[in-house]
Amino acid sequence: MPSRTAPTTPGIYRAAVTRTERLTPSFQRVTVAGPELDRFDFMGYDHWFRLFLQLPHQAELRLPRSTGATWWPQHLAVPADERPHLANYTVAEFRPATTHGGAELDIDFVVHRGPDGELEGGAAVWACSARPGDAIGVLDQGLIFDRPDDATETVIVADESGLPAVCGVLRSLPDDAVGTVIQEVPTAADRRELDAPRGVDVRWVVRDDAHPAGAGALAELTRRIAVDPLAYGFVVGESALATGGRRHLRRLGVPKDRITFSGFWKRAKEARVAS
């Protein structure tokens, strides 16, 4: 159980790309580092942050001066052609600074492709072309996951956009945790080993191209006929999956204050809209 959901001293940190790697067909990993990341207060679980990306035509990375309520107006005040691309991401892995080197942060980007195979989404395009030295900014935001101490089981449902959060949560859960993970991915090759407690059942759902993202995971969830009222639910991904998963858990008797749900992206009528 996380002891807090917001960083004690939230900060904004500059860093730069050190390397990139295609993890699976649908995921590109970008590793960043820099002296300022040594102060990043990593809390495990689904620790998330706002990611500022310097675009090729921008001469410098312009970041907000404040991490409080004024950071957003400061960001919008930057002229549009000088404003960095902004997106929300989860820490895939974090390695603190040691005597042998500084801290490193891994970010996993979902590689979205259009009907003709073209990359979609500003962040995915950036990640697939990122080179060592490319500048980024990180605004620390803390955790969304908020499992009560008395949770009898944990039910996690996510599409591929939530997979980095699921990986972090499973690494951070106590060894005696029990529950179920329903994880949807676009292809069978996107499945990976998850460091889950022995009592957590991981169910992979490989999406059929004929169905929208999140539909398979939601269908798998609706096959459950019972959930303990003291369970904790965590449902993240496409907006319809997040809201539909919450509704089903409520029908199964889980109180709304024991369910965390978040729409990481929203499908448009004709095309996916995602960062």
Secondary structure, 3 states (H helix, E strand, C coil): CCCCCCCCCCCEEEEEEEEEEEEECCEEEEEEECHHHHHCCCCCCCCEEEEEECCCCCCCCCCCCCCCCCHHHHHHHCCHHHCCEEEEEECCEEECCECCECCEEEEEEECEECCCCCEECHHHHHHHHCCCCCEEEEEEEECCCCCCCCCCCEEEEECHHHHHHHHHHHHHCCCCCEEEEEEEECCHHHCCCCCCCCEEEEEEEECCCCCCCCHHHHHHHHCCCCCCCCCEEEEEEEHHHHHHHHHHHHHCCCCHHHEEEEEEEEECCCCEECC
